[in-house]
């Protein structure tokens, strides 16, 4: 292919991930020119009425992660700006529908795609008054969330709120088959075709199947029921996505679509199927801009998940994972559960594996239910104690993390929340920065 025939494909991704790197590498391996659009190299200029994008590209593959940021509208607005300049795969309007689970369910149901019964009410009183419609156990989840974050199973008598933190939440029917291990299926659709599919099984002590939470996977590509295959293709088409991970679950009445993810990960899918969607996404982007692709080469590349650092990574970017944000020795955080949210001071402890919260605080916000019991020892003692662990949503510095925190009586301690490495691994800790007065207490370590 001559230089004149090559297409310059921008991959819009402000984060660093296997998926983004694999797409950039696939574009290059297919004989075209990738541009990784990041903070280091991306700018939009309006000069004398002329608009230009730097770097210049012919088409953009949108990989913006919106569901785990506190203000997704900012990045969605950026994508919308770029969409006005060049063609964009997974355009912002479609992504806006996809990242909001109620918006997705509404669009699908309105187009005769079966989804579980749901209720989103702006009033907590209305939501709780209708709780009985969803049986003894119901799913309670935030309208925007990722990796299983902001998702709970709640009993009939558990009160819930219309919001979890700053996000709307809703009730959903729990779809299960009697006497069968809980599983769902992730179907990856690119340009209307099923590239690969996997069954996802819930890990021990959990009912959610997300790979990020420890769920196991199994190849489902060849034996995927035709009903599920067609529903996945139909769902991506209804939402308007060029590529998507469609999650379905089978109940006694057939298949139901749970979510349509515009930035679904590849790790679990590749582990299960040995198929990477990256070259298929690259192919669609290249062809959308008028370029040509060898389909045999696409299939050859799909057998490898090439997540090595691409040549397209901007020069100023670090060679590996990007510079993490800085967090102080103490920080103001927002804890959210099924009953509400509270803003408290938390202490960072890199010696603690797991985040820990006070018993009364856990009760106040509705953290839980209790998933299991863990053994924890104090840094100043050789003895260990048993503590229950629960799911809780922690807002830190504009990001939201769903973690499995241990619960203990911290009323005699200076901080009701201790941030462990399950959260701190995403940050650099500046021990000299704190949001309160200088107070010291004993570090803790979990076995």
Buried (B, 14 or more C-beta within 10 A) or exposed (E): EEEEEBBBBBBBBBBBBBBBBBBBBBBBBBBBBBBBBBEBBBEEEEEEEEEEBEBEBBBBBBBBBBBBBBEBEEBBEBBBEBBEBBBBBBBBBBBBBBBBBBBBBBBBBEEEBBBBBBBBBEEBEEBBEEBEEBEEBBBBBBBBBBBBBBBBBBEEEBEBBBBBBBBBBBBBBBBBEEEEEBBBBBBBBBBEEBBBBBBBBBBEEBBBBBBBBBBBBBBBBEEBBEEBBEBBBBBBBBBBBBBBBBBBBBBEEEBBBBBBBBBBBBBBBBBBBBBBBBBBBBBBBBBBBEBBBEEEBBEEBBEBBBBEBBEBBBEEBEEEEBEEEEBBBBBBBBBBBBBBBBEBBBBBBBEBBBBBBBBEBBEBBBBBBBBEEBEBBEEEEEEBEEBBBBBBBBBBBEBBBBBBBBBBEBEEBEBBBBBBBBBBEBBEBEEEEBEBEEEEEEBBBBE
